[in-house]
Amino acid sequence: MQSRIFKQTSALLLVIGAGFALTACGNADATQGKAANKGAEAAQTPTLQTGAVSRGEIAKIINSTGTVRPDITVQVGSEVSGKLLSVDVDFNSVVKAGDVLAVIDPENLENRVAQVAAQVENRRADININMASLKRAEVNAAQAKRSLVRREQLFAESAISKAQLEETERAMELADADIELAKARLEGSQSTLKQAQADLRSAKVDLSRTVIIAPIDGVVIERLVDPGQTVAASFSAPELFKIAGDLSKIKIDAAIVESDVSGLDAGDPVSFSVDAYPGRVFRGVIEQLRLKSETQSNIVTYTAVVGASNADNVLMPGMTTNLQITTNSKSDILRIPATAERFRPTPDQIKTWKAETTEEANSDVDPKTRERLTLLGLPATRIDNVLNKMADDTVALREQINDPTQTWRKVARMKQLRETYDDIIKKDLSSTEYQEYRRLLQAGAQTRDAQIWVKSGDKMRQVDVGLGLSDGSFVEVISGLEEGDQVITSIGSGGGGQRRGPPGGRRG
């Protein structure tokens, strides 16, 4: 009996203990669930993502591709026709100016030279004949003149008739005409000789052109003919060889898209690589930016000519290069992440995160405007009148700029504000004054106005800044910020710890 009571009591205690254990486990799971929910809520709470204003280097890089070509390339052709008797060079042959590259059969041209030389001798013989004819005509004219003198004396003495005197006069006139005719024939034969001599020189030049020589020192990079081949020179000289000049200096024609042309100047440093030598970096400089554009698939590009050294001759004509052109570089300057300039909070984010402050963005008349007008030599009263008109005519526009609910439109409104200021100034200044004002304005054009959000406690405030050079990752700070300031780059969720698995997962 007692044994049965003991067993029943033990079973009851086991049941009660199991109940307590289940209750405890349930409470523990509930506690863990609440903690997990709080962690998830904390992870989803938005936070200000920031970047520091720091000192460093900014380099604006333009990426491009190009093709290696020799510094100088000469196409060697033939100005005469004929069969090639020999070709004395091959691909990669190193030649000096004057070296023989090929020889064309000279037989036809040698015959031509002989023919023209014979014509020259004939012309010289014609000259000799005509000179003799002239001398004979001069002798006859002298004889006719003496006869005329005697006849005039005889006629004066009434020894001959008038008809006889007139006959002698006609003989004298004919003798003079013979002289003129002989002179004309002599001049004609002399001209014919000059023409024949010119033809002979031309024939000799053509004959000399049967020997194709190298015009420059260099390397034969292309041979387009073989011995026995016939070349025909007509309106254009057929190309036989292509010679590259000194390959220790090469050029690269890089295609630059029109959006990258601004700021690209001769002398800008270039680094580039080729697939043939991975890991090796070559150096060069921009030598020329050509004005002629190329358009392909509606993309406009300009050719930048890069010059580089190739002392070890590892760069070959035709190699494709990947270039990085540094158009501007500054070191030890204040800079901010480029994402800070691009950050534009929504109106709701502004309402939540904007710090309470009485400061307003500096959208009033730019103080530099007064400085530029003063440099023009304008009297103070005139400057005040211009600035007052600028302020009065832009009240509504500046109110829109300061409206925190329209921050996303602020940059466009600032641009409109500057255009309005410029119109007012242009109307008030003379043409000469306005041109000088624009010159002063352009002198400071490297600085652009922007609005950056800066962390202020656990909130953010907007600051007007002057920005300069950008390389896509960082932006130069000209004014408005100090080293160490925290600028807002985005508003994102907090947390960032390791993700936990779901409750009730696998247990060991």
SEZA-556672 format. One record per residue (C-alpha): residue in three letters; x, y, z. Coordinates in steps of 0.25 Angstrom, whole numbers, plus 5000, padded with zeros to 4 digits. Layout:
REM residues N
ALAXYZ...
***
This chain:
REM residues 508
MET500050005000GLN501150105004SER501950064992ARG500750094983ILE500550234989PHE502050264987LYS501950224972GLN500750314970THR501450434978SER502750424969ALA501950424956LEU501150544960LEU502450614964LEU503050584950VAL501850644943ILE501950764951GLY503450774948ALA503250764933GLY502150874934PHE503150964940ALA504250934930LEU503350954918THR502851094924ALA504351134926CYS504651094912GLY503451174907ASN503851294915ALA505351284910ASP504851274895ALA503951394897THR505151474903GLN506051434892GLY504951474882LYS504751614888ALA506251634887ALA506351594873ASN505151684869LYS505851804876GLY507151774868ALA506351764855GLU505751894858ALA507051954861ALA507651904849GLN506551964841THR506652104847PRO507152204837THR508552274840LEU509352384834GLN510452324825THR511652414825GLY513052444819ALA514152534825VAL514752654819SER516152614817ARG517452654811GLY517952574799GLU518152564784ILE517252584772ALA517552554758LYS516552564747ILE516752434738ILE516252414724ASN516252274719SER516452244704THR516952144694GLY517852164683THR518852104673VAL520352114672ARG520952164659PRO522352214655ASP522652354657ILE522952364642THR522452274632VAL522752284617GLN522052214605VAL523052184594GLY522552174580SER522952174566GLU522852284556VAL523152204544SER522552074539GLY523351944536LYS523651804541LEU524451794554LEU525751734551SER526151724566VAL525551754580ASP526751774590VAL525951784603ASP524951704611PHE524051724623ASN524851784635SER526051824627VAL526851944633VAL527152044622LYS527852174621ALA527452294612GLY527952264598ASP528052114599VAL527452034587LEU526151964590ALA525851914576VAL526151924561ILE525251944549ASP525651894536PRO526252024529GLU526351974515ASN525152054509LEU525652174517GLU527052164512ASN526552154498ARG525752284501VAL526952354506ALA527752314493GLN526552364484VAL526452494491ALA527952514491ALA527952494476GLN526852604475VAL527752694482GLU528852674473ASN527952694461ARG527452824467ARG528952874469ALA529152844454ASP527952924450ILE528553034458ASN529853034451ILE529053034437ASN528253144441MET529453224447ALA530153204433SER528853254426LEU528853374435LYS530253404431ARG530053384416ALA528853484417GLU529653584424VAL530753574413ASN529653584403ALA529153704410ALA530453774411GLN530753754396ALA529353804393LYS529653934401ARG530953954393SER530153944380LEU529154044385VAL530154144388ARG530854134375ARG529454144367GLU529054264376GLN530354334371LEU530154294357PHE528754334357ALA529154474363GLU530154484351SER528954434341ALA529754314337ILE528654224340SER527154224340LYS526154244351ALA525654094348GLN527054044350LEU527154114364GLU525854064369GLU526253924365THR527553934374GLU526653994385ARG525753864384ALA526953774384MET527453844397GLU526053824404LEU526053674400ALA527453664406ASP526953724419ALA525753634419ASP526653514417ILE527353554429GLU526153564438LEU525653424432ALA527053364436LYS526953424450ALA525553364452ARG525953224447LEU527153234456GLU526353274468GLY525353164465SER526453054464GLN527053104477SER525653094484THR525552954478LEU526952914484LYS526452964498GLN525252874497ALA526052754492GLN527052784504ALA525852784514ASP525352654508LEU526652594510ARG526752634524SER525352584527ALA525752454520LYS527052444529VAL526152464541ASP525252354537LEU526352264535SER526952294549ARG525552264555THR525752124550VAL526552104563ILE525652114575ILE526452174587ALA526052194602PRO525652344604ILE525952334619ASP526652254630GLY525752144635VAL525152004635VAL524351944624ILE523051904630GLU522351864618ARG522751814604LEU521651804593VAL522451754581ASP523251634577PRO524351624566GLY523851604552GLN522551684556THR522151794546VAL521751924552ALA520952024544ALA521052174548SER519952254543PHE519252374550SER519752324563ALA521052254567PRO520852104571GLU521252074585LEU522451984586PHE522951994601LYS522552064614ILE523752104622ALA523552144637GLY524552254642ASP525252244655LEU524452144664SER525152194676LYS524052294676ILE522552254674LYS521252324673ILE519852284678ASP518552334672ALA517552334684ALA516052354682ILE515552454692VAL514052464694GLU513552614693SER513152614707ASP514552594711VAL515252694702SER515052814712GLY516352834719LEU517152744710ASP518452814706ALA519752784700GLY520752744710ASP519752664719PRO520452534724VAL519952404719SER520152254724PHE519852144715SER519951994714VAL519851884703ASP519451744704ALA520751694699TYR521451734712PRO520351724723GLY520751794736ARG521751894729VAL521352034729PHE521952124718ARG521952284719GLY521652394709VAL521052524707ILE519952594699GLU520652664687GLN519352704679LEU517852704680ARG517352714666LEU516152794662LYS515552704652SER514452614659GLU514052474656THR512552424657GLN512252274659SER510852224664ASN510552374668ILE511752384677VAL512752494674THR514152474677TYR515452554674THR516852504672ALA517952534682VAL519352504677VAL520152444688GLY521752444687ALA522552334695SER523952284695ASN524152134690ALA525652124693ASP525651974694ASN524751964682VAL523751874689LEU522551954684MET522151914670PRO521351984660GLY519851944661MET519851904675THR518651944683THR518852034695ASN517952064707LEU518252204712GLN518052284724ILE518252434722THR518452524734THR517852654730ASN517952724744SER518552684757LYS518652744771SER519252694784ASP519052724798ILE517752794796LEU516452784804ARG515452684797ILE514152614800PRO513552484794ALA512852514781THR511552444787ALA511452564796GLU511252664785ARG510252574778PHE509452544791ARG508052604790PRO507152574802THR505652564800PRO504652664806ASP504252564817GLN505752534820ILE506052684821LYS504852694831THR505352584839TRP506852614839LYS507052764837ALA507652834849GLU506952954855THR507753074851THR507453224847GLU508553214836GLU508053224822ALA508853184809ASN509653294804SER508753324792ASP508853474793VAL509653554783ASP511053484782PRO512053574790LYS513053544779THR512153624769ARG512453754777GLU513953714777ARG513853704761LEU513053834759THR514053904768LEU515253854760LEU514553914748GLY514754054754LEU513254084756PRO512854184767ALA512254124780THR510854194777ARG510754124764ILE511153994769ASP510154004781ASN509054034770VAL509453904762LEU509453814775ASN508153874780LYS507453844767MET508053704767ALA507453684781ASP506153744778ASP505853674765THR506153534771VAL505453534784ALA504453424780LEU505553344774ARG506353344786GLU505153304795GLN505053184786ILE506453154788ASN506353154803ASP505053074803PRO505552944810THR504452864803GLN505052894789THR506452864792TRP506452774780ARG506252894771LYS507252974778VAL508452964768ALA507552994756ARG506953114764MET508453164767LYS508753154752GLN507553234749LEU507953334759ARG509353354753GLU508753374739THR507753484745TYR508953554752ASP509753544739ASP508553604731ILE508453724741ILE509953754740LYS509953744725LYS508853854724ASP509553944733LEU511053934728SER511553984715SER512053884705THR513453904709GLU513153894723TYR512353774722GLN513453704714GLU514453734725TYR513453684735ARG513353554727ARG514853534727LEU514853554742LEU513753454744GLN514453354735ALA515753364743GLY514953304755ALA514153204746GLN514953084752THR514153094765ARG512753054764ASP511653074775ALA510952954782GLN510152924794ILE510752814803TRP509952744815VAL510852744827LYS510652664840SER510252754852GLY510152664865ASP509152564861LYS508552644850MET508952714837ARG509052854832GLN509352914818VAL510552984815ASP510953064802VAL512253034797GLY513253054786LEU513652934779GLY514752914768LEU515452794762SER514752654762ASP515252514758GLY513952444760SER514352394774PHE514752514781VAL514452664779GLU515352784783VAL514852874793ILE515153024791SER514353084802GLY513253064812LEU513752944819GLU514952904828GLU515752784830GLY515052684839ASP513652724836GLN512652614833VAL511852624820ILE510652544818THR510752444806SER509452364808ILE508352334818GLY508352184820SER507952074830GLY508752054843GLY509251924848GLY510251854840GLY510551734849GLN510551584846ARG509151534842ARG508551434851GLY507851314847PRO506351304849PRO505851254863GLY505651104865GLY506751074856ARG507550944856ARG508150904870GLY509350824873
***
